[in-house]
Amino acid sequence: MSQSPQEDELAGTEQPFVAHLVELRDRLIKSIIAIGIAAGLLALWPGPSALYDLLAAPLVAHLPKGATLIATNVISPFVVPLKIMFMAAFMLALPVVLYQVWAFVAPGLYSHEKRLVLPLVISSTVLFLAGVAFCYWFVFGQVFKFIQSFAPKSITAAPDIEEYLSFVIGMFLAFGLAFEVPVAVILLVRMGVVSVQQLRSWRGYFWVIAAIGTALVTPPDAGSMMILLGVVGGLYEVGIVCAQLLVRKTGASEEPAAADGS
């Protein structure tokens, strides 16, 4: 039985398991070096302390006059700013990290799939950073305003810096990953896993799952939950539209790939 053209594309690309481990190690080292360089630059300017002040600004702006964040651990004033610096360094090095991830899986892809690597790296980076920026500049203000509006006058708010960092990381991840929904939708359609028609028919299920997910990852206020739910749902619709345009432009089938042997 003759091989299909797509099967021929992958002929000879198989690598021993050890070779995969060596390549994975090299990709990880390159990613760590990129993060280290970004961290070094941030350490020089603006510095860990300035980064923390910038990160804490949305919360401090809504604290009662004279209130500040506190450190309940002796080494927290030193460790927490360093954690924030490395978190910022990871975001700066994100294009390199994502490229290393895609480059690692590229040998197992068909040639038409490999052409998606660079657009996916760029779009994934931009969308993730857009989600983080949206969370920082818009969502935090709404959330902290809501929380402080419920605080009794007899209570002086003094949040712990480590708890605040954990909260921030969780929110950044939630909104950063939420903004990746269009990329995931387009990738699934382009790889033939699902069709545009299926995505449309699953719209109701997606909204239910998204509502449950946003309720779990956001603070206990309706405002932030509705914001994230609206963002996720809207981006799902954007992903469907973009996937439809991609199908028309490339002439790819709108039906999911059939299982082997069918």
N, C-alpha and C positions, 0 to 999 in steps of 0.2 A: 504494500500500500504506500503510495507516494505521500510525502510530507506536505503540509500546507505551507504557503509562503511565510506565514507568521511563525510556524514551528522552525522553518529554516533559519529565520532571523536569529533565533536563540541558540542555534547549533554551535557547539564549541565554546559557549560562554560559561559552562559549569565550572565551578572552582571547588577545590577540596575544602573541607570544613575548617581546617587549620588556616587556610588562606583567608577565609571569611573573618576569622577571629583576628588575624593580623591586620586586615584592612579596617575592621571595626576599631581596633586599638589605635591605629593611626588617625582615623577620623575623630575619635574622642580626644586624642592629644592635640590635634589642630583646633578643635573647638575650645578646649581648656586654655590653650595659648591665646586664642582670640579674646576670650573672656578676661584672661590675666592682663593682656595689653590694655583693654578697655578700663579695667579696674585701676591700673597704674596711672592712666591719663586722668581718671576721675579723682584719684588720690591727690594728684598735683593741683587740679582745678575742677570743681570748686572745693573739693575736700569732703570727707565723710560727714562732718558736723553740719556743713551748709546743705548737704543733700537731705539730712534728716529734717532740718528746719523747713526745707521746701516741701518735703512729704507731709510734715505735720501741719502746714499752714492752713489747709481746709478745716481741720479740727479746731485749731487754736482760734480761728476766726469766729467760731460759734461757742467758745467757752465763755463763762462769766468773766467779767473784767477782773484782771489780776490772777486768774486761774492758769495753771500750767500743767504740763504732763509731768509725771513723776517716775522715778526708777526705784523699784522695790528690791532689785538685785544689785549687789555691790558693783559687779562688772558690767551691768547693763549700759551705762553711759558710754562705755568703750566698745562693747560687742555689737550693740544694736546699730549704731551708725555704720560699722563695717559691713554688717549684713545688708544694709540698704545700699551701700556702695557696690557690693557684688551683685545685688539684684539689678541695679541700674546698668552695671557692666554687662550683665547677661542680655539685657534689652538692646544695648548698643551693638553687641556681638551677635545678635539674633540672625542677621542675614548669613553670617558665616556658619553658624550652628545649623540652620535649616539647610544650607547648601550641602554641608557634610552629610546630613541625614539623607537628602535626596540622592546625593552622589553614591552613597552606600547601596541604595536599593536600585539605582539606575541600571547596573549590568543585567538585572533580571527583567527588565522592561523591553517591550518592543520599540522599534525606532520611532514610531508615531507617538508612543507614550513618553519617550525620552525628551521629545520636543516640549513637553509640558513642564519639565523640571524648572527652568529659569522663570517662566511666568508664575509658577506655583511658589517659588522661593520669594519672589518680589511681592506677590499679592498676599501671601501668608504673613510676611513681615509687616507690610503696611497695615493690614487689617488688625493684626494683634496689637500693634502700637496705637492704632486708632481706638481700639477698645479700651486700652489702658488710659489714653488721654481723655476719652469720653467719661470714663469712671472718675478720673481725678478732677477734671474741670467742671463737670456737671453733677454727677451722681453724688459725690461726697458732700457737696454743699447741701443738697436736698436731704440726704440721710442725716447728717449731723444737726441740721436745723430741726428736723422732726424729733430726733432723740432729745435734744436740749429743751424743746418745747414741753416735754413731759416731765422734766426734772423738777422736783419740788424746790421751793425757794430755800428751804432749810438744809439742802444738800449742796455741798461745794464739789463740783466735778473736778477730778484730778486723775485722768486716765493713766494707766501704766504704759510705758513706752513699748514694752515687749508685746503686750496684748494688742496695742494699736498696730504694731508691725504685722502681727498674725492676721489681724482683720484686713489690713491693706493688701497683703499678699493674696488672701482669699478672694477679695473683691477684684483685684487686678486680673487674676487667673480666670475668674468667672466671666468678666466682660471681654477679656482678651480672647478667650476660647469662643465666646458667643459670636464675636465678630468673624470667626473663621467658618461660620456656617455656610456662606456662599461658596467658599473654596471646597468644602466637603461635598456639597451638593453637586457642583460642577465636576469634581473628580469622580464621584460615583457614577454620574451619567456618562462621562467620557470613557471610563473603564468598562462600561457596559453592565455594571452591577444592577442598576435600576434604570427605568425610563422616566422621561419627563411626565408622562401620563400617570405613572405610579406615584411619583412625588406629589402630584396634584391630588390624586385620590387619597393619599395618606395625610393630607393637610390637617384634618381634624385630629387624628391621632398625634401628630406632631405638636399641635398646640396644647393638648392635654399633657404630654410628656414634658414639654417646655415649661408649663405652669408648675408641675411638680418639681422639676429641677430648679427653677428660679426660687421657689419657696424654700428649698433646702439650702441654697448657697447665699441668699441675701439676708440682711438683718430682718428682725421681726417687725417690719413696717410695710404697709401696702404700697407706699410710694416707690421704694427701690425695687420691689418685686414687679410692679407694673411696668416700670421703666425697662428693666432687663427683659421681661416677657415681650414687650413691644419691640425691643431691639432684635431679639432672637427671631420672633415671628416675621418681622419686616425683612430681615436678612435672608430668611428662608425663601420668602417670595422673590427677593432679588436674585438668589441663587437659581431658582427655577427659571426666571426670565433669561438670565445669562446662559444657563445650560441650553435653553431652547434656541438662543441665538447661535451658540456654538455648534449645535447639531445642524442648523441650517447652513452655516458657513462651511463646515467641514464635509457635509453630506453624509455624516455618520448615521447609522440606524438609530431610531428612537426606541427600539425594543432592547431589553436587556440581553446580554449574551446567553446563548443556550448552554445548558450543561453538557459536559463531554459525553459523547456516546448517544446523545439524543437525536 
